[in-house]
């Protein structure tokens, strides 16, 4: 992970996102890593994953090394969980102990990927509901959203925000105006054009895991609707107070993020817990 993040800091965010998208579909069971085959439909082509999940080759490289050292012991699900933790540390974030012993699933769920994962333009209550469904609280949701202190978003996922209520939530300072203009220059209003252009979700320190993401939300300059809603939504009294807290108290954010990551990493797939395996190749079920 150190080599991967040194060569490309964005790789840290890619690992974190892969882990999150794994855990919200059938639990943390490595199902997100499975390629489509004649007999299995994977999760990679679900609309929320298709243009955005990357970094599968990194997991392949780690898996190959581990298999050559101690074959058949470490599951792809565990590798992904540990890689996500290491990624956070390598860009300045907190350390936490990762409980291990996950098994890899023999199935994936395209349907659950479509329905369980929160989307960039989704409303606050809908996203809270999706977290509650996984056994995660509103506090977990606000802390885990702080992962957006690193990583990039696609224009397709923030277009409606920068041509919508950005000016309403923003404090309209010269800096905010400049920021908005630069976002609009990389993401034209016409649908389709520039869909895959990317911008950092934390424009202040895009490659550093810190609490500046929450400070952006206080200024009303969050890039994604779903992020800004944590602070600006009329429905989010509790979430607003947490955003204020984490913006001013970095250690409190780091502590809650660590706790919430352990909690998310412990979401289990009851089926793979019983019938799971340790895949030899993370992309395919063992034959």
N, C-alpha and C positions, 0 to 999 in steps of 0.2 A: 504493500500500500504506500509505503514511503516513496518508492521509485515512481509509482503511478501518479501520486499527488505532486511530487517535485516536477515531473515532466509536464503535467497539465493540472493546475489547481482545480479546474472544473470537475475533475474526476471524483473529488471528495463529495460534491453534491450529487453526482450520478449514483454513487453507491448508497447514499442516504435515501435517495428517492426509490431506488430499486427495492431496498429493504421495506420501506413504507408500503409500496405497491404490492409487495409479496404478502405482508402481514394482514392487509385489509381484505385479502381474498383467500378464504379457506385457512386463515392463520398463517404463521411464519413457517412455511413448509417447502419453500423453494419452487412453488408452482409457477411463479412468474418467469422462471428461467427456462421452462420447457418450450422447445420449438414445436411448431405444428408438424404433425405427421399424418399419414393416411388414417390412422386410428385414433389420433388425439388432437383436439383443437386446443391450442395454447391460449395464453392471455395477451401475448405480445401484440396482436393485431386489434385488440379492443380499442375503441376510438380514443379513450383517454391515455392509452399507452403507445399507440402506433408511431407517432412522430416524436415522442418525448422520452421514452425509456432508452437509455444507452448504457454502455459499460459492461455489457455481457461478456466481452472478451477478457476483461480484467478478472472476472470470476473464473472464467475458463483457465486463465494462466495460474491463478492461485490454486485451483483444484488440481491441475496437472502436477504442480510442485508437491502438493500434499499427498496425492495418490502415489507418487514415486517414493515418498518417505514412509508413509504409513497407510497402505491401501485399505479401503473399505471401512475406515473409522470415522472420518469427519464428514458430516453431511453438508450438502450445498447450502441448506437452510442455515446451519451454524456458520459456515464460511461467510455468507452474506451478512449475517448479524454482526459478526466480529469485524468484518471489513467496514461496515457502516460506522461502528464505534471508532475504529482506528482512523477512518477518514476525518471524523470530527476533531479528534485530537490533533491531527496533522495540520489542520488549518486554524488551530488556536482554541479549540473548544474543550469541554470538560472530559475527564476520564470517568468511566463507570465499569463495574464488573459485569461481564456478560455471562448469564447462566447458559450452559450448553446442554446438548443431549437431544436436540431436535432431530426428527427424521424427515426425509424427503418424501413428498407425496408421489403417488403413481398417477394422479389426475391433476387437471387444471380446470378453471372455470371461466370461460370467456364471458358468460352471463353475469357472474358476480363481479368481474372486473368492470363491466359496464354499469352495474347498479351500486356497488359498495364504495367506490372511490369518489371522494369529493372533487368537484370541478372548479375551475378558476372563476366562473361567473355564477356560482351557486350562492344562494342566500345563507345567512348565518344559521338560522334555525335548522335548515336542512343539513348543513354540515355538522352541527352539534349532534343531530339525530344519528348521523352515520358513525360518529365517534362513540356515542352511547351504545349503539348496536354492537360495537366491538369491545364494550366494557371499559371505555375510556371516557373520562369526565370532560367538562368544558375547560377545566384548568389544564388537563392534558392537551386538549386541542390548542389552546393559546400557546402553551410552551412548545409543542411540537411544530406549530406554524413558524416558530422562530428558526427552524431549519432553513427558512427562506432568507436568512442572513448570508447564505452562500447560494450559488447557482443562478441559472438563467431561466427566463420565461420566453416562450414563443409569442411573437406578435399576435397570432390568432387568439391567444389567451389573454391578452391585455388590450386589444384594440377597443373593445366596448367600454373599457374603463377610461382610456385616455381621450376618447371622443365623447365620453358620457359625463359621469359625475366627478371627474378628477378636479375640475375647476371649482366645484361646489365644496369638496372636502378640503382642498388645499388652502393654505393661508395666503396664497397669491403674492408671495414675496418675489423679488427679482430672481432669486435662486430657483424657486419653484417654477416660475415662468420659463426660465432657461431650460430646466429639466424637462418640462412638458414639451417644449418645442423640439428638444433633441429626441425625445421618445417618438413624437409624431413624424420626425424626419426618417426614423428607421422603420416606422410602421404606418404606411399609408392607409387612409380611411377606406379606400375601395377594397371590398372583400376579395380575398384571393391573392392580391399583390403583396408580396413580402411576408406571407403567412409564417414562413420559417425563419425570418429575421429574429435575432434574440437581443434581449436587454437584461441586465443584472436586476435581480429582485431587491437587492440592497445596493443602491447606487453609491453609497458612502464608502463602504469597505467590502466590495463584492467577493473577495477571496479570503476574508477573515471571519471566523466564527465568533461573533460578538453580539451585543444587544442593540446595535445601531438600527437594525430592522424595526424595532419597536419605536425608536426615536423618529424614524420616517413616518410611521403611522400617526404619531402625535402631531406631526406637521401636516397630516392629511395627504402625504405623498406616496402612499403604498401603491405598488405597481399593479397588483391584482385586486379585483373587486372583493374576492373572498378574504384577502388579507386586511384591506382597509375597513371592511365591515366589522372586524373584531373591535375596532375603536369607534367607528362612526355610526354604526347601526343603532337605531332607536331601541332595538330589542336587546342590545348587548350591554346591560349595566355591569354584569359580572365580568364579561370579557374586557370591557373598557378599563375597568379598574386593574385588571391583571396586566394589560398592555402598559398602563402608566407605571405599575410596579416594576415590571421587567425593564422598562426604558430607563428607570432611575437606579435599579439595583441589579447589577450584572451577576453577582454571586447567587442571588435568589433565582434568576433565570437559569443559570448553569445547573443549580441543584435540582430545580423542577424538571428541566430538560432531561437530565440524567435519569431521574426517577421515572419519568414518562416513557423514555426510550426502553427501559427495562420492562415496564408494564406492557408496552406495545410488542416488544420482542417475545413476551410470554404468551401472546395469543396463540392458542394451539388449534391444530386441525385434529379433532378426535379420531378421525379415520386414519390419518398417517401416523398418529401416536401409536395405534395398534398395528396397522398394516404397512406402515412406512418402511423405507429402505434407506441405504446410503448409496446414492447414485455414483456410478463410476465417472460418468460424463453428465455435467449439470443440465445439459440440453435435452437429454433423453432418459426415459425410464429404463432401468436395467432389463435386459432380455433374459 
